[in-house]
Each structure stands twice: as structure tokens, then as C-alpha cells.
Amino acid sequence: MELTNELKVERIRLQLTAKSVAEMMGISRQQLSNIEQSDNLPVMVKYIAFLRSRGVDLNDLFDRITKF
């Protein structure tokens, strides 16, 4: 499965609406929709996988860039 689909599946599994997630994240519903449907995401996933293969701790990386 593609990451964009998996992101939506996880949101639904958590019983969250797109509107509620967008509000919690401080983004528009359209921006969330763009994330869940992005054609460019596979390139980012490939880059993140590359960084992981080089020993980058992704948990640490995301802890540094998120504020939730």
C-alpha cells in the first residue's frame, strides 16, 4: 500500500475526521486532503528511507521538528 493511503487508514482507525485532524494540526481541511492524496509523497518517503538506511533516528528527527 502507498503511504498516502496508509495515512488516511490510520486517521480513520483512530476515528478522527479530516476536519478534526486539520483543526488539531492548525492546517486547513484542504491541506490535509492534499497530504492524503499527494503524488509527491513517494519521493519524500524514499528520501526518509534513505536517511534511515544511513542511521538517522527517525523518532529523534520527528521529535525535533514536531510541536504536538
N, CA, C and O of each residue as an XYZ file, in Angstrom:
272
protein
N       0.834     -1.189      0.000
C       0.000      0.000      0.000
C       0.875      1.248      0.000
O       2.018      1.224      0.457
N       0.331      2.309     -0.507
C       1.058      3.563     -0.547
C       0.889      4.313      0.766
O      -0.116      4.160      1.459
N       1.882      5.121      1.095
C       1.852      5.865      2.343
C       0.635      6.765      2.438
O       0.010      6.846      3.495
N       0.288      7.444      1.352
C      -0.854      8.361      1.420
C      -2.113      7.614      1.841
O      -2.879      8.117      2.662
N      -2.338      6.429      1.297
C      -3.489      5.632      1.698
C      -3.365      5.199      3.150
O      -4.346      5.231      3.894
N      -2.178      4.797      3.554
C      -1.961      4.358      4.935
C      -2.208      5.489      5.935
O      -2.724      5.249      7.026
N      -1.843      6.716      5.567
C      -2.102      7.858      6.453
C      -3.600      8.018      6.694
O      -4.039      8.214      7.827
N      -4.367      7.933      5.633
C      -5.822      8.057      5.747
C      -6.397      6.888      6.545
O      -7.271      7.086      7.389
N      -5.916      5.678      6.288
C      -6.383      4.491      7.011
C      -6.143      4.670      8.512
O      -7.020      4.364      9.320
N      -4.968      5.160      8.885
C      -4.666      5.354     10.300
C      -5.545      6.441     10.918
O      -5.981      6.307     12.062
N      -5.804      7.505     10.180
C      -6.688      8.560     10.696
C      -8.070      7.984     10.969
O      -8.669      8.254     12.010
N      -8.569      7.195     10.039
C      -9.889      6.586     10.199
C      -9.876      5.571     11.340
O     -10.828      5.491     12.117
N      -8.796      4.797     11.439
C      -8.682      3.821     12.537
C      -8.750      4.517     13.889
O      -9.308      3.978     14.845
N      -8.184      5.707     13.967
C      -8.221      6.488     15.204
C      -9.560      7.200     15.402
O      -9.753      7.929     16.375
N     -10.475      6.976     14.466
C     -11.812      7.558     14.492
C     -11.766      9.087     14.511
O     -12.509      9.745     15.239
N     -10.872      9.625     13.688
C     -10.726     11.069     13.555
C     -11.218     11.500     12.187
O     -10.942     10.848     11.180
N     -11.939     12.591     12.161
C     -12.358     13.141     10.873
C     -11.229     13.984     10.311
O     -10.346     14.439     11.038
N     -11.277     14.182      9.015
C     -10.272     15.044      8.386
C     -10.359     16.454      8.969
O      -9.335     17.098      9.199
N     -11.567     16.926      9.205
C     -11.759     18.263      9.766
C     -11.132     18.374     11.153
O     -10.457     19.360     11.447
N     -11.346     17.378     12.003
C     -10.795     17.450     13.366
C      -9.265     17.383     13.356
O      -8.609     18.089     14.122
N      -8.698     16.542     12.494
C      -7.236     16.459     12.407
C      -6.661     17.778     11.906
O      -5.667     18.270     12.438
N      -7.281     18.340     10.894
C      -6.813     19.619     10.350
C      -6.841     20.696     11.440
O      -5.897     21.476     11.567
N      -7.911     20.737     12.214
C      -8.006     21.718     13.298
C      -6.923     21.496     14.347
O      -6.300     22.452     14.806
N      -6.694     20.232     14.730
C      -5.660     19.922     15.729
C      -4.270     20.299     15.233
O      -3.411     20.709     16.015
N      -4.055     20.155     13.923
C      -2.747     20.442     13.345
C      -2.571     21.914     12.995
O      -1.456     22.366     12.735
N      -3.669     22.660     12.988
C      -3.584     24.069     12.614
C      -3.425     24.282     11.119
O      -2.804     25.249     10.678
N      -3.997     23.363     10.343
C      -3.955     23.483      8.890
C      -5.380     23.426      8.366
O      -6.306     23.110      9.112
N      -5.559     23.730      7.094
C      -6.901     23.665      6.516
C      -7.246     22.226      6.157
O      -6.369     21.377      6.000
N      -8.527     21.977      6.033
C      -9.008     20.663      5.612
C      -8.449     20.331      4.227
O      -8.126     19.177      3.946
N      -8.337     21.334      3.369
C      -7.796     21.123      2.024
C      -6.321     20.717      2.075
O      -5.879     19.866      1.303
N      -5.563     21.330      2.989
C      -4.153     20.950      3.119
C      -4.026     19.492      3.549
O      -3.173     18.767      3.036
N      -4.863     19.059      4.481
C      -4.829     17.658      4.903
C      -5.206     16.746      3.742
O      -4.583     15.704      3.534
N      -6.220     17.140      2.995
C      -6.612     16.366      1.818
C      -5.458     16.249      0.835
O      -5.225     15.182      0.267
N      -4.735     17.345      0.634
C      -3.578     17.323     -0.268
C      -2.508     16.356      0.228
O      -1.881     15.657     -0.567
N      -2.302     16.318      1.542
C      -1.324     15.380      2.112
C      -1.763     13.946      1.853
O      -0.959     13.112      1.436
N      -3.039     13.658      2.100
C      -3.540     12.289      1.959
C      -3.640     11.845      0.503
O      -3.801     10.655      0.234
N      -3.548     12.786     -0.444
C      -3.665     12.443     -1.853
C      -2.425     12.809     -2.666
O      -2.451     12.733     -3.895
N      -1.361     13.197     -2.011
C      -0.185     13.726     -2.693
C       0.492     12.719     -3.616
O       0.692     11.557     -3.264
N       0.839     13.202     -4.806
C       1.644     12.396     -5.721
C       3.132     12.531     -5.414
O       3.929     11.686     -5.820
N       3.507     13.588     -4.701
C       4.912     13.846     -4.400
C       5.397     13.102     -3.162
O       6.601     13.028     -2.918
N       4.489     12.558     -2.391
C       4.865     11.896     -1.154
C       5.832     10.732     -1.357
O       6.738     10.576     -0.538
N       5.698      9.910     -2.392
C       6.651      8.814     -2.561
C       8.107      9.274     -2.627
O       8.999      8.553     -2.177
N       8.359     10.448     -3.173
C       9.725     10.970     -3.220
C      10.204     11.263     -1.804
O      11.342     10.945     -1.457
N       9.349     11.865     -0.987
C       9.730     12.150      0.394
C       9.950     10.856      1.177
O      10.897     10.749      1.956
N       9.082      9.889      0.969
C       9.234      8.595      1.642
C      10.555      7.946      1.252
O      11.252      7.392      2.102
N      10.894      8.012     -0.007
C      12.158      7.441     -0.471
C      13.341      8.131      0.198
O      14.309      7.476      0.584
N      13.264      9.457      0.334
C      14.338     10.211      0.977
C      14.436      9.868      2.461
O      15.533      9.692      2.990
N      13.292      9.775      3.128
C      13.296      9.415      4.550
C      13.857      8.006      4.735
O      14.619      7.765      5.672
N      13.492      7.081      3.862
C      14.034      5.720      3.928
C      15.548      5.734      3.722
O      16.278      4.977      4.363
N      16.012      6.605      2.818
C      17.447      6.733      2.594
C      18.141      7.214      3.867
O      19.165      6.660      4.267
N      17.582      8.245      4.501
C      18.168      8.755      5.741
C      18.194      7.676      6.823
O      19.175      7.535      7.553
N      17.108      6.922      6.911
C      17.042      5.839      7.896
C      18.123      4.802      7.626
O      18.741      4.292      8.561
N      18.357      4.487      6.351
C      19.371      3.494      6.000
C      20.776      3.968      6.340
O      21.702      3.165      6.454
N      20.930      5.283      6.503
C      22.222      5.855      6.864
C      22.353      6.080      8.368
O      23.297      6.721      8.831
N      21.390      5.540      9.127
C      21.489      5.584     10.578
C      20.769      6.740     11.254
O      20.898      6.918     12.466
N      20.015      7.526     10.498
C      19.264      8.619     11.115
C      18.137      8.017     11.951
O      17.376      7.180     11.465
N      18.035      8.444     13.207
C      16.974      8.008     14.099
C      15.726      8.829     13.765
O      15.649     10.012     14.095
N      14.760      8.199     13.116
C      13.580      8.922     12.667
C      12.723      9.415     13.824
O      12.092     10.466     13.716
N      12.689      8.674     14.929
C      11.955      9.165     16.096
C      12.574     10.464     16.587
O      11.859     11.421     16.886
N      13.879     10.501     16.670
C      14.580     11.714     17.086
C      14.336     12.849     16.097
O      14.090     13.988     16.494
N      14.406     12.530     14.818
C      14.170     13.540     13.783
C      12.785     14.160     13.945
O      12.646     15.383     13.959
N      11.775     13.327     14.064
C      10.417     13.852     14.185
C      10.192     14.552     15.522
O       9.428     15.515     15.586
N      10.840     14.090     16.587
C      10.743     14.804     17.867
C      11.282     16.222     17.740
O      10.754     17.148     18.356
N      12.331     16.393     16.941
C      12.924     17.723     16.773
C      12.056     18.662     15.947
O      12.124     19.879     16.124
N      11.247     18.119     15.054
C      10.505     19.001     14.149
C       9.027     19.137     14.478
O       8.343     19.960     13.868
N       8.514     18.362     15.416
C       7.093     18.451     15.742
C       6.895     19.164     17.069
O       7.770     19.172     17.934
N       5.736     19.752     17.200
C       5.428     20.509     18.409
C       4.111     20.063     19.032
O       3.499     20.820     19.785
N       3.667     18.846     18.730
C       2.371     18.407     19.237
C       2.513     17.923     20.630
O       1.529     17.506     21.242
